[in-house]
Amino acid sequence: MDYMRSSLFLRCLAYVALSAALPLAPSETHAAEHGAKSAKVKAKTTATGLASFYARHLDGKQTARGDSFDNDELVAAHRSYPFGTRVCVTNLENHTSVVVRIVDRGASKANRREGVIIDLSQAAAARLKMKKDGRARVRLQVLEWGDGEGKR
């Protein structure tokens, strides 16, 4: 099991390093600037559960953080992680990973009762190849705690 955890962590770190080399949208710049630093940091906490994703009609709505939600960004909602927290989300069914930034609160109470621990943007769900099924079993690994503040 430790091998599996370290393997997933290394995959997340590789994703962060690769994303630092690619052109980024302005909202992803902050995460890439800290990519090299994250490579030296061990996962701060992990959790396992289900992931769901935002509906298209929520695009442009205001998040709990105060930003305008963009389904094309690599962002997510978590019930308690501070805003700005960077989380590596790994789909346990196909072993794909994506790094997202927490910008909203969620999942809803009804979804939490069903085991959903994170709501992803459509872009993040597409990277995890989970859009067809709607939900996927995932592992969350906190790479960097956010400051919890609203708009930047």
C-alpha positions in Angstrom: 0.0 0.0 0.0 2.9 2.4 0.8 4.2 1.7 -2.7 0.8 2.6 -4.2 0.6 5.8 -2.2 4.2 6.9 -3.1 3.5 6.0 -6.8 0.4 8.2 -6.8 2.2 11.0 -5.1 5.1 10.9 -7.6 2.6 10.9 -10.5 1.0 14.1 -9.0 4.4 15.7 -8.6 5.3 14.8 -12.2 2.0 16.5 -13.3 2.9 19.6 -11.4 6.4 19.7 -13.0 5.0 19.1 -16.4 2.4 21.8 -16.0 5.1 24.3 -15.1 6.6 23.8 -18.6 3.3 24.4 -20.4 1.7 27.8 -21.2 -0.9 28.5 -18.5 -4.0 30.5 -18.2 -3.6 33.4 -15.7 -5.6 31.6 -13.0 -3.1 28.6 -13.2 0.0 30.8 -12.9 0.1 30.8 -9.1 0.0 27.0 -9.0 2.8 26.6 -11.5 5.0 29.1 -9.7 5.0 26.8 -6.7 5.4 23.6 -8.8 9.2 23.2 -8.1 8.7 23.9 -4.4 5.9 21.3 -4.2 8.3 18.6 -5.5 10.1 18.7 -2.1 6.9 18.6 -0.1 5.2 15.4 1.0 1.5 15.1 0.8 0.1 16.9 3.9 -3.0 14.7 4.1 -4.9 12.2 2.1 -8.6 11.2 1.8 -10.5 8.7 -0.3 -14.1 9.0 -1.5 -16.2 9.9 -4.5 -15.8 12.9 -6.8 -18.5 14.6 -8.8 -18.4 17.6 -11.1 -20.2 20.9 -11.5 -23.0 21.3 -13.9 -22.5 23.5 -17.0 -25.2 26.0 -15.9 -23.0 26.9 -12.8 -20.4 28.4 -15.1 -20.0 32.1 -14.3 -21.8 31.9 -10.9 -20.1 33.3 -7.8 -18.2 30.8 -5.6 -18.1 30.9 -1.9 -14.6 32.4 -2.2 -16.0 35.3 -4.2 -14.6 34.4 -7.6 -16.6 33.8 -10.8 -16.6 30.1 -11.3 -15.1 28.9 -14.6 -15.7 25.3 -15.6 -12.7 25.4 -17.9 -10.2 26.0 -15.0 -8.7 23.2 -12.9 -10.6 24.1 -9.7 -12.8 22.3 -7.2 -15.0 22.6 -4.2 -14.3 20.9 -0.8 -16.3 21.1 2.4 -13.5 22.2 4.7 -10.1 22.6 2.9 -9.0 26.3 2.9 -9.5 28.3 -0.3 -6.4 28.2 -2.4 -5.4 24.7 -1.3 -3.8 22.7 -4.1 -4.9 19.1 -4.2 -3.8 16.2 -6.3 -6.9 14.2 -7.3 -6.3 10.7 -8.6 -9.0 8.6 -10.2 -8.6 5.2 -8.6 -10.3 3.4 -11.4 -8.0 4.5 -14.2 -5.1 6.1 -12.3 -5.2 9.5 -14.0 -4.4 12.5 -11.8 -5.0 16.3 -11.9 -4.0 19.1 -9.5 -6.8 21.5 -8.7 -7.2 24.6 -6.5 -10.0 24.8 -4.0 -12.2 27.8 -4.8 -15.6 26.8 -3.4 -17.5 24.9 -0.8 -19.1 21.6 -1.6 -20.3 18.9 -2.1 -23.9 19.4 -1.2 -25.3 17.6 1.8 -27.2 15.1 -0.3 -24.0 14.3 -2.3 -21.9 14.0 0.9 -24.4 11.5 2.2 -23.6 9.4 -0.9 -19.8 9.7 -0.2 -18.9 12.6 -2.5 -15.9 14.4 -0.9 -15.0 16.8 -3.8 -16.8 18.6 -6.6 -14.6 19.2 -9.7 -14.8 21.6 -12.6 -15.7 20.1 -15.9 -12.1 20.6 -17.1 -10.7 18.6 -14.1 -13.3 15.9 -14.6 -12.4 15.6 -18.2 -8.7 15.2 -17.3 -9.7 12.4 -14.9 -11.8 10.8 -17.7 -14.8 10.6 -15.4 -17.4 12.8 -17.2 -19.1 9.8 -18.9 -19.8 8.1 -15.5 -20.5 11.3 -13.6 -18.7 10.1 -10.5 -15.5 8.3 -9.7 -13.7 6.9 -6.7 -10.7 9.2 -6.0 -7.9 9.8 -3.6 -7.1 13.4 -2.6 -3.6 14.4 -1.6 -3.1 17.9 -0.3 0.1 19.3 -1.8 -0.1 22.8 -0.4 -2.5 24.4 2.1 -4.2 27.6 0.9 -4.5 30.8 2.9 -8.3 30.5 3.1 -8.8 34.0 1.9 -11.3 35.2 -0.7 -10.6 37.0 -4.0 -7.0 37.7 -4.8 
